Amino acid sequence: MNMEQAGDKESIKTFHVGILFQLLQFRILIKINAYSCNLISQLFRKIIKLLFLLL
């Protein structure tokens, strides 16, 4: 194996690691978004209940 082939294998490896890392970040973002959406909807429900109580 010459140096060029070794370099290609390394770049392919880092490429795959980069994709995995991006997917992981994406999954974390989705989880955070789902969590914040849940919190926002709970807040809206509380606000609506308060409005109904005030009416």
PDB file of N, H, CA, C and O in Angstrom:
ATOM      1  N   MET A   1       0.850  -1.197   0.000  1.00  0.00           N
ATOM      2  CA  MET A   1       0.000   0.000   0.000  1.00  0.00           C
ATOM      3  C   MET A   1       0.886   1.246   0.000  1.00  0.00           C
ATOM      4  O   MET A   1       1.795   1.371   0.820  1.00  0.00           O
ATOM      5  N   ASN A   2       0.613   2.158  -0.920  1.00  0.00           N
ATOM      6  H   ASN A   2      -0.126   2.057  -1.587  1.00  0.00           H
ATOM      7  CA  ASN A   2       1.416   3.379  -0.949  1.00  0.00           C
ATOM      8  C   ASN A   2       0.754   4.478  -0.130  1.00  0.00           C
ATOM      9  O   ASN A   2      -0.344   4.291   0.394  1.00  0.00           O
ATOM     10  N   MET A   3       1.418   5.623  -0.019  1.00  0.00           N
ATOM     11  H   MET A   3       2.310   5.775  -0.444  1.00  0.00           H
ATOM     12  CA  MET A   3       0.943   6.722   0.819  1.00  0.00           C
ATOM     13  C   MET A   3      -0.407   7.274   0.343  1.00  0.00           C
ATOM     14  O   MET A   3      -1.249   7.663   1.153  1.00  0.00           O
ATOM     15  N   GLU A   4      -0.597   7.301  -0.978  1.00  0.00           N
ATOM     16  H   GLU A   4       0.087   6.985  -1.635  1.00  0.00           H
ATOM     17  CA  GLU A   4      -1.824   7.864  -1.526  1.00  0.00           C
ATOM     18  C   GLU A   4      -3.049   7.060  -1.087  1.00  0.00           C
ATOM     19  O   GLU A   4      -4.068   7.626  -0.691  1.00  0.00           O
ATOM     20  N   GLN A   5      -2.933   5.717  -1.166  1.00  0.00           N
ATOM     21  H   GLN A   5      -2.105   5.257  -1.488  1.00  0.00           H
ATOM     22  CA  GLN A   5      -4.038   4.857  -0.755  1.00  0.00           C
ATOM     23  C   GLN A   5      -4.333   5.026   0.736  1.00  0.00           C
ATOM     24  O   GLN A   5      -5.493   5.060   1.145  1.00  0.00           O
ATOM     25  N   ALA A   6      -3.280   5.130   1.540  1.00  0.00           N
ATOM     26  H   ALA A   6      -2.338   5.103   1.208  1.00  0.00           H
ATOM     27  CA  ALA A   6      -3.459   5.312   2.982  1.00  0.00           C
ATOM     28  C   ALA A   6      -4.186   6.622   3.253  1.00  0.00           C
ATOM     29  O   ALA A   6      -5.065   6.683   4.113  1.00  0.00           O
ATOM     30  N   GLY A   7      -3.823   7.659   2.526  1.00  0.00           N
ATOM     31  H   GLY A   7      -3.109   7.610   1.827  1.00  0.00           H
ATOM     32  CA  GLY A   7      -4.476   8.962   2.677  1.00  0.00           C
ATOM     33  C   GLY A   7      -5.944   8.885   2.318  1.00  0.00           C
ATOM     34  O   GLY A   7      -6.793   9.463   2.996  1.00  0.00           O
ATOM     35  N   ASP A   8      -6.245   8.150   1.223  1.00  0.00           N
ATOM     36  H   ASP A   8      -5.555   7.680   0.672  1.00  0.00           H
ATOM     37  CA  ASP A   8      -7.642   8.001   0.813  1.00  0.00           C
ATOM     38  C   ASP A   8      -8.454   7.298   1.894  1.00  0.00           C
ATOM     39  O   ASP A   8      -9.575   7.699   2.206  1.00  0.00           O
ATOM     40  N   LYS A   9      -7.874   6.249   2.455  1.00  0.00           N
ATOM     41  H   LYS A   9      -6.963   5.924   2.201  1.00  0.00           H
ATOM     42  CA  LYS A   9      -8.585   5.502   3.496  1.00  0.00           C
ATOM     43  C   LYS A   9      -8.845   6.398   4.700  1.00  0.00           C
ATOM     44  O   LYS A   9      -9.923   6.343   5.292  1.00  0.00           O
ATOM     45  N   GLU A  10      -7.881   7.211   5.061  1.00  0.00           N
ATOM     46  H   GLU A  10      -7.005   7.256   4.580  1.00  0.00           H
ATOM     47  CA  GLU A  10      -8.035   8.121   6.202  1.00  0.00           C
ATOM     48  C   GLU A  10      -9.125   9.148   5.927  1.00  0.00           C
ATOM     49  O   GLU A  10      -9.954   9.421   6.795  1.00  0.00           O
ATOM     50  N   SER A  11      -9.130   9.722   4.717  1.00  0.00           N
ATOM     51  H   SER A  11      -8.457   9.501   4.012  1.00  0.00           H
ATOM     52  CA  SER A  11     -10.121  10.752   4.406  1.00  0.00           C
ATOM     53  C   SER A  11     -11.523  10.146   4.368  1.00  0.00           C
ATOM     54  O   SER A  11     -12.492  10.790   4.768  1.00  0.00           O
ATOM     55  N   ILE A  12     -11.628   8.906   3.886  1.00  0.00           N
ATOM     56  H   ILE A  12     -10.840   8.383   3.561  1.00  0.00           H
ATOM     57  CA  ILE A  12     -12.932   8.231   3.871  1.00  0.00           C
ATOM     58  C   ILE A  12     -13.405   8.021   5.307  1.00  0.00           C
ATOM     59  O   ILE A  12     -14.584   8.192   5.618  1.00  0.00           O
ATOM     60  N   LYS A  13     -12.455   7.643   6.188  1.00  0.00           N
ATOM     61  H   LYS A  13     -11.497   7.504   5.936  1.00  0.00           H
ATOM     62  CA  LYS A  13     -12.791   7.411   7.592  1.00  0.00           C
ATOM     63  C   LYS A  13     -13.270   8.702   8.247  1.00  0.00           C
ATOM     64  O   LYS A  13     -14.293   8.706   8.930  1.00  0.00           O
ATOM     65  N   THR A  14     -12.542   9.795   8.046  1.00  0.00           N
ATOM     66  H   THR A  14     -11.710   9.792   7.491  1.00  0.00           H
ATOM     67  CA  THR A  14     -12.935  11.067   8.657  1.00  0.00           C
ATOM     68  C   THR A  14     -14.262  11.545   8.062  1.00  0.00           C
ATOM     69  O   THR A  14     -15.068  12.172   8.750  1.00  0.00           O
ATOM     70  N   PHE A  15     -14.481  11.244   6.781  1.00  0.00           N
ATOM     71  H   PHE A  15     -13.827  10.735   6.222  1.00  0.00           H
ATOM     72  CA  PHE A  15     -15.730  11.606   6.118  1.00  0.00           C
ATOM     73  C   PHE A  15     -16.900  10.909   6.805  1.00  0.00           C
ATOM     74  O   PHE A  15     -17.916  11.536   7.103  1.00  0.00           O
ATOM     75  N   HIS A  16     -16.751   9.598   7.056  1.00  0.00           N
ATOM     76  H   HIS A  16     -15.926   9.088   6.814  1.00  0.00           H
ATOM     77  CA  HIS A  16     -17.801   8.829   7.728  1.00  0.00           C
ATOM     78  C   HIS A  16     -18.021   9.337   9.143  1.00  0.00           C
ATOM     79  O   HIS A  16     -19.163   9.466   9.583  1.00  0.00           O
ATOM     80  N   VAL A  17     -16.952   9.624   9.854  1.00  0.00           N
ATOM     81  H   VAL A  17     -16.024   9.519   9.497  1.00  0.00           H
ATOM     82  CA  VAL A  17     -17.066  10.142  11.217  1.00  0.00           C
ATOM     83  C   VAL A  17     -17.810  11.472  11.196  1.00  0.00           C
ATOM     84  O   VAL A  17     -18.650  11.733  12.057  1.00  0.00           O
ATOM     85  N   GLY A  18     -17.500  12.311  10.207  1.00  0.00           N
ATOM     86  H   GLY A  18     -16.818  12.098   9.507  1.00  0.00           H
ATOM     87  CA  GLY A  18     -18.174  13.601  10.078  1.00  0.00           C
ATOM     88  C   GLY A  18     -19.669  13.431   9.866  1.00  0.00           C
ATOM     89  O   GLY A  18     -20.472  14.141  10.471  1.00  0.00           O
ATOM     90  N   ILE A  19     -20.044  12.483   9.000  1.00  0.00           N
ATOM     91  H   ILE A  19     -19.392  11.907   8.508  1.00  0.00           H
ATOM     92  CA  ILE A  19     -21.466  12.226   8.736  1.00  0.00           C
ATOM     93  C   ILE A  19     -22.148  11.739  10.009  1.00  0.00           C
ATOM     94  O   ILE A  19     -23.240  12.197  10.347  1.00  0.00           O
ATOM     95  N   LEU A  20     -21.498  10.801  10.721  1.00  0.00           N
ATOM     96  H   LEU A  20     -20.611  10.429  10.447  1.00  0.00           H
ATOM     97  CA  LEU A  20     -22.061  10.280  11.972  1.00  0.00           C
ATOM     98  C   LEU A  20     -22.256  11.404  12.976  1.00  0.00           C
ATOM     99  O   LEU A  20     -23.281  11.474  13.654  1.00  0.00           O
ATOM    100  N   PHE A  21     -21.269  12.277  13.064  1.00  0.00           N
ATOM    101  H   PHE A  21     -20.436  12.220  12.513  1.00  0.00           H
ATOM    102  CA  PHE A  21     -21.331  13.387  14.016  1.00  0.00           C
ATOM    103  C   PHE A  21     -22.478  14.323  13.670  1.00  0.00           C
ATOM    104  O   PHE A  21     -23.200  14.778  14.557  1.00  0.00           O
ATOM    105  N   GLN A  22     -22.651  14.614  12.372  1.00  0.00           N
ATOM    106  H   GLN A  22     -22.065  14.244  11.651  1.00  0.00           H
ATOM    107  CA  GLN A  22     -23.744  15.482  11.932  1.00  0.00           C
ATOM    108  C   GLN A  22     -25.095  14.846  12.233  1.00  0.00           C
ATOM    109  O   GLN A  22     -26.022  15.531  12.665  1.00  0.00           O
ATOM    110  N   LEU A  23     -25.212  13.528  12.003  1.00  0.00           N
ATOM    111  H   LEU A  23     -24.459  12.972  11.651  1.00  0.00           H
ATOM    112  CA  LEU A  23     -26.465  12.830  12.296  1.00  0.00           C
ATOM    113  C   LEU A  23     -26.779  12.904  13.782  1.00  0.00           C
ATOM    114  O   LEU A  23     -27.928  13.103  14.174  1.00  0.00           O
ATOM    115  N   LEU A  24     -25.745  12.741  14.609  1.00  0.00           N
ATOM    116  H   LEU A  24     -24.811  12.579  14.290  1.00  0.00           H
ATOM    117  CA  LEU A  24     -25.922  12.805  16.057  1.00  0.00           C
ATOM    118  C   LEU A  24     -26.394  14.191  16.468  1.00  0.00           C
ATOM    119  O   LEU A  24     -27.320  14.324  17.268  1.00  0.00           O
ATOM    120  N   GLN A  25     -25.760  15.226  15.922  1.00  0.00           N
ATOM    121  H   GLN A  25     -25.008  15.118  15.272  1.00  0.00           H
ATOM    122  CA  GLN A  25     -26.168  16.599  16.224  1.00  0.00           C
ATOM    123  C   GLN A  25     -27.613  16.822  15.796  1.00  0.00           C
ATOM    124  O   GLN A  25     -28.386  17.469  16.503  1.00  0.00           O
ATOM    125  N   PHE A  26     -27.973  16.280  14.627  1.00  0.00           N
ATOM    126  H   PHE A  26     -27.346  15.755  14.053  1.00  0.00           H
ATOM    127  CA  PHE A  26     -29.320  16.420  14.085  1.00  0.00           C
ATOM    128  C   PHE A  26     -30.335  15.784  15.026  1.00  0.00           C
ATOM    129  O   PHE A  26     -31.389  16.359  15.299  1.00  0.00           O
ATOM    130  N   ARG A  27     -30.005  14.576  15.524  1.00  0.00           N
ATOM    131  H   ARG A  27     -29.149  14.109  15.302  1.00  0.00           H
ATOM    132  CA  ARG A  27     -30.904  13.871  16.444  1.00  0.00           C
ATOM    133  C   ARG A  27     -31.065  14.655  17.737  1.00  0.00           C
ATOM    134  O   ARG A  27     -32.169  14.754  18.272  1.00  0.00           O
ATOM    135  N   ILE A  28     -29.976  15.209  18.239  1.00  0.00           N
ATOM    136  H   ILE A  28     -29.079  15.128  17.805  1.00  0.00           H
ATOM    137  CA  ILE A  28     -30.024  16.008  19.469  1.00  0.00           C
ATOM    138  C   ILE A  28     -30.906  17.235  19.254  1.00  0.00           C
ATOM    139  O   ILE A  28     -31.719  17.583  20.111  1.00  0.00           O
ATOM    140  N   LEU A  29     -30.738  17.890  18.096  1.00  0.00           N
ATOM    141  H   LEU A  29     -30.078  17.608  17.400  1.00  0.00           H
ATOM    142  CA  LEU A  29     -31.553  19.068  17.773  1.00  0.00           C
ATOM    143  C   LEU A  29     -33.032  18.707  17.728  1.00  0.00           C
ATOM    144  O   LEU A  29     -33.873  19.442  18.246  1.00  0.00           O
ATOM    145  N   ILE A  30     -33.348  17.565  17.101  1.00  0.00           N
ATOM    146  H   ILE A  30     -32.664  16.968  16.680  1.00  0.00           H
ATOM    147  CA  ILE A  30     -34.744  17.129  17.010  1.00  0.00           C
ATOM    148  C   ILE A  30     -35.302  16.895  18.405  1.00  0.00           C
ATOM    149  O   ILE A  30     -36.431  17.286  18.702  1.00  0.00           O
ATOM    150  N   LYS A  31     -34.500  16.249  19.272  1.00  0.00           N
ATOM    151  H   LYS A  31     -33.583  15.931  19.031  1.00  0.00           H
ATOM    152  CA  LYS A  31     -34.961  15.994  20.642  1.00  0.00           C
ATOM    153  C   LYS A  31     -35.199  17.305  21.378  1.00  0.00           C
ATOM    154  O   LYS A  31     -36.200  17.454  22.078  1.00  0.00           O
ATOM    155  N   ILE A  32     -34.285  18.252  21.224  1.00  0.00           N
ATOM    156  H   ILE A  32     -33.471  18.131  20.655  1.00  0.00           H
ATOM    157  CA  ILE A  32     -34.432  19.547  21.897  1.00  0.00           C
ATOM    158  C   ILE A  32     -35.676  20.263  21.369  1.00  0.00           C
ATOM    159  O   ILE A  32     -36.442  20.839  22.141  1.00  0.00           O
ATOM    160  N   ASN A  33     -35.871  20.224  20.046  1.00  0.00           N
ATOM    161  H   ASN A  33     -35.248  19.756  19.418  1.00  0.00           H
ATOM    162  CA  ASN A  33     -37.039  20.869  19.441  1.00  0.00           C
ATOM    163  C   ASN A  33     -38.330  20.242  19.944  1.00  0.00           C
ATOM    164  O   ASN A  33     -39.285  20.950  20.265  1.00  0.00           O
ATOM    165  N   ALA A  34     -38.360  18.914  20.013  1.00  0.00           N
ATOM    166  H   ALA A  34     -37.585  18.339  19.753  1.00  0.00           H
ATOM    167  CA  ALA A  34     -39.555  18.221  20.501  1.00  0.00           C
ATOM    168  C   ALA A  34     -39.829  18.615  21.947  1.00  0.00           C
ATOM    169  O   ALA A  34     -40.976  18.838  22.334  1.00  0.00           O
ATOM    170  N   TYR A  35     -38.770  18.698  22.736  1.00  0.00           N
ATOM    171  H   TYR A  35     -37.838  18.517  22.421  1.00  0.00           H
ATOM    172  CA  TYR A  35     -38.912  19.050  24.149  1.00  0.00           C
ATOM    173  C   TYR A  35     -39.437  20.473  24.297  1.00  0.00           C
ATOM    174  O   TYR A  35     -40.351  20.724  25.082  1.00  0.00           O
ATOM    175  N   SER A  36     -38.854  21.408  23.539  1.00  0.00           N
ATOM    176  H   SER A  36     -38.111  21.204  22.901  1.00  0.00           H
ATOM    177  CA  SER A  36     -39.291  22.812  23.645  1.00  0.00           C
ATOM    178  C   SER A  36     -40.711  22.981  23.098  1.00  0.00           C
ATOM    179  O   SER A  36     -41.480  23.783  23.627  1.00  0.00           O
ATOM    180  N   CYS A  37     -41.065  22.243  22.057  1.00  0.00           N
ATOM    181  H   CYS A  37     -40.440  21.591  21.627  1.00  0.00           H
ATOM    182  CA  CYS A  37     -42.431  22.305  21.525  1.00  0.00           C
ATOM    183  C   CYS A  37     -43.413  21.834  22.590  1.00  0.00           C
ATOM    184  O   CYS A  37     -44.484  22.416  22.760  1.00  0.00           O
ATOM    185  N   ASN A  38     -43.042  20.781  23.300  1.00  0.00           N
ATOM    186  H   ASN A  38     -42.172  20.309  23.162  1.00  0.00           H
ATOM    187  CA  ASN A  38     -43.876  20.255  24.375  1.00  0.00           C
ATOM    188  C   ASN A  38     -44.062  21.314  25.454  1.00  0.00           C
ATOM    189  O   ASN A  38     -45.178  21.540  25.922  1.00  0.00           O
ATOM    190  N   LEU A  39     -42.967  21.964  25.850  1.00  0.00           N
ATOM    191  H   LEU A  39     -42.060  21.781  25.470  1.00  0.00           H
ATOM    192  CA  LEU A  39     -43.035  23.008  26.871  1.00  0.00           C
ATOM    193  C   LEU A  39     -43.914  24.160  26.403  1.00  0.00           C
ATOM    194  O   LEU A  39     -44.723  24.681  27.170  1.00  0.00           O
ATOM    195  N   ILE A  40     -43.754  24.558  25.135  1.00  0.00           N
ATOM    196  H   ILE A  40     -43.096  24.135  24.511  1.00  0.00           H
ATOM    197  CA  ILE A  40     -44.530  25.680  24.593  1.00  0.00           C
ATOM    198  C   ILE A  40     -46.013  25.329  24.577  1.00  0.00           C
ATOM    199  O   ILE A  40     -46.849  26.160  24.933  1.00  0.00           O
ATOM    200  N   SER A  41     -46.348  24.106  24.167  1.00  0.00           N
ATOM    201  H   SER A  41     -45.669  23.431  23.878  1.00  0.00           H
ATOM    202  CA  SER A  41     -47.756  23.720  24.126  1.00  0.00           C
ATOM    203  C   SER A  41     -48.344  23.669  25.534  1.00  0.00           C
ATOM    204  O   SER A  41     -49.505  24.027  25.732  1.00  0.00           O
ATOM    205  N   GLN A  42     -47.556  23.227  26.510  1.00  0.00           N
ATOM    206  H   GLN A  42     -46.613  22.936  26.349  1.00  0.00           H
ATOM    207  CA  GLN A  42     -48.028  23.227  27.903  1.00  0.00           C
ATOM    208  C   GLN A  42     -48.285  24.661  28.370  1.00  0.00           C
ATOM    209  O   GLN A  42     -49.283  24.938  29.034  1.00  0.00           O
ATOM    210  N   LEU A  43     -47.372  25.564  28.014  1.00  0.00           N
ATOM    211  H   LEU A  43     -46.561  25.338  27.475  1.00  0.00           H
ATOM    212  CA  LEU A  43     -47.543  26.970  28.377  1.00  0.00           C
ATOM    213  C   LEU A  43     -48.824  27.536  27.765  1.00  0.00           C
ATOM    214  O   LEU A  43     -49.585  28.238  28.431  1.00  0.00           O
ATOM    215  N   PHE A  44     -49.052  27.218  26.473  1.00  0.00           N
ATOM    216  H   PHE A  44     -48.434  26.647  25.933  1.00  0.00           H
ATOM    217  CA  PHE A  44     -50.252  27.705  25.802  1.00  0.00           C
ATOM    218  C   PHE A  44     -51.506  27.200  26.493  1.00  0.00           C
ATOM    219  O   PHE A  44     -52.472  27.942  26.669  1.00  0.00           O
ATOM    220  N   ARG A  45     -51.484  25.916  26.888  1.00  0.00           N
ATOM    221  H   ARG A  45     -50.700  25.313  26.745  1.00  0.00           H
ATOM    222  CA  ARG A  45     -52.653  25.348  27.573  1.00  0.00           C
ATOM    223  C   ARG A  45     -52.919  26.095  28.877  1.00  0.00           C
ATOM    224  O   ARG A  45     -54.064  26.408  29.203  1.00  0.00           O
ATOM    225  N   LYS A  46     -51.846  26.377  29.617  1.00  0.00           N
ATOM    226  H   LYS A  46     -50.916  26.123  29.352  1.00  0.00           H
ATOM    227  CA  LYS A  46     -52.004  27.096  30.884  1.00  0.00           C
ATOM    228  C   LYS A  46     -52.556  28.497  30.650  1.00  0.00           C
ATOM    229  O   LYS A  46     -53.429  28.961  31.383  1.00  0.00           O
ATOM    230  N   ILE A  47     -52.040  29.163  29.623  1.00  0.00           N
ATOM    231  H   ILE A  47     -51.330  28.786  29.028  1.00  0.00           H
ATOM    232  CA  ILE A  47     -52.512  30.520  29.312  1.00  0.00           C
ATOM    233  C   ILE A  47     -53.982  30.486  28.926  1.00  0.00           C
ATOM    234  O   ILE A  47     -54.763  31.326  29.374  1.00  0.00           O
ATOM    235  N   ILE A  48     -54.368  29.511  28.090  1.00  0.00           N
ATOM    236  H   ILE A  48     -53.734  28.829  27.727  1.00  0.00           H
ATOM    237  CA  ILE A  48     -55.763  29.404  27.656  1.00  0.00           C
ATOM    238  C   ILE A  48     -56.666  29.112  28.853  1.00  0.00           C
ATOM    239  O   ILE A  48     -57.752  29.679  28.967  1.00  0.00           O
ATOM    240  N   LYS A  49     -56.213  28.219  29.752  1.00  0.00           N
ATOM    241  H   LYS A  49     -55.331  27.757  29.659  1.00  0.00           H
ATOM    242  CA  LYS A  49     -57.011  27.924  30.950  1.00  0.00           C
ATOM    243  C   LYS A  49     -57.188  29.186  31.785  1.00  0.00           C
ATOM    244  O   LYS A  49     -58.282  29.461  32.279  1.00  0.00           O
ATOM    245  N   LEU A  50     -56.111  29.953  31.943  1.00  0.00           N
ATOM    246  H   LEU A  50     -55.223  29.729  31.542  1.00  0.00           H
ATOM    247  CA  LEU A  50     -56.191  31.200  32.715  1.00  0.00           C
ATOM    248  C   LEU A  50     -57.177  32.171  32.071  1.00  0.00           C
ATOM    249  O   LEU A  50     -57.960  32.819  32.766  1.00  0.00           O
ATOM    250  N   LEU A  51     -57.136  32.269  30.741  1.00  0.00           N
ATOM    251  H   LEU A  51     -56.500  31.743  30.177  1.00  0.00           H
ATOM    252  CA  LEU A  51     -58.050  33.167  30.029  1.00  0.00           C
ATOM    253  C   LEU A  51     -59.497  32.741  30.250  1.00  0.00           C
ATOM    254  O   LEU A  51     -60.374  33.577  30.466  1.00  0.00           O
ATOM    255  N   PHE A  52     -59.738  31.418  30.193  1.00  0.00           N
ATOM    256  H   PHE A  52     -59.025  30.739  30.018  1.00  0.00           H
ATOM    257  CA  PHE A  52     -61.090  30.925  30.409  1.00  0.00           C
ATOM    258  C   PHE A  52     -61.557  31.216  31.829  1.00  0.00           C
ATOM    259  O   PHE A  52     -62.720  31.550  32.057  1.00  0.00           O
ATOM    260  N   LEU A  53     -60.631  31.083  32.787  1.00  0.00           N
ATOM    261  H   LEU A  53     -59.687  30.811  32.602  1.00  0.00           H
ATOM    262  CA  LEU A  53     -60.984  31.368  34.182  1.00  0.00           C
ATOM    263  C   LEU A  53     -61.307  32.843  34.364  1.00  0.00           C
ATOM    264  O   LEU A  53     -62.180  33.203  35.155  1.00  0.00           O
ATOM    265  N   LEU A  54     -60.597  33.697  33.626  1.00  0.00           N
ATOM    266  H   LEU A  54     -59.888  33.404  32.984  1.00  0.00           H
ATOM    267  CA  LEU A  54     -60.817  35.142  33.762  1.00  0.00           C
ATOM    268  C   LEU A  54     -62.111  35.608  33.097  1.00  0.00           C
ATOM    269  O   LEU A  54     -62.693  36.613  33.503  1.00  0.00           O
ATOM    270  N   LEU A  55     -62.559  34.874  32.075  1.00  0.00           N
ATOM    271  H   LEU A  55     -62.086  34.057  31.745  1.00  0.00           H
ATOM    272  CA  LEU A  55     -63.777  35.283  31.343  1.00  0.00           C
ATOM    273  C   LEU A  55     -65.035  35.116  32.174  1.00  0.00           C
ATOM    274  O   LEU A  55     -66.132  35.416  31.702  1.00  0.00           O
TER     275      LEU A  55
END
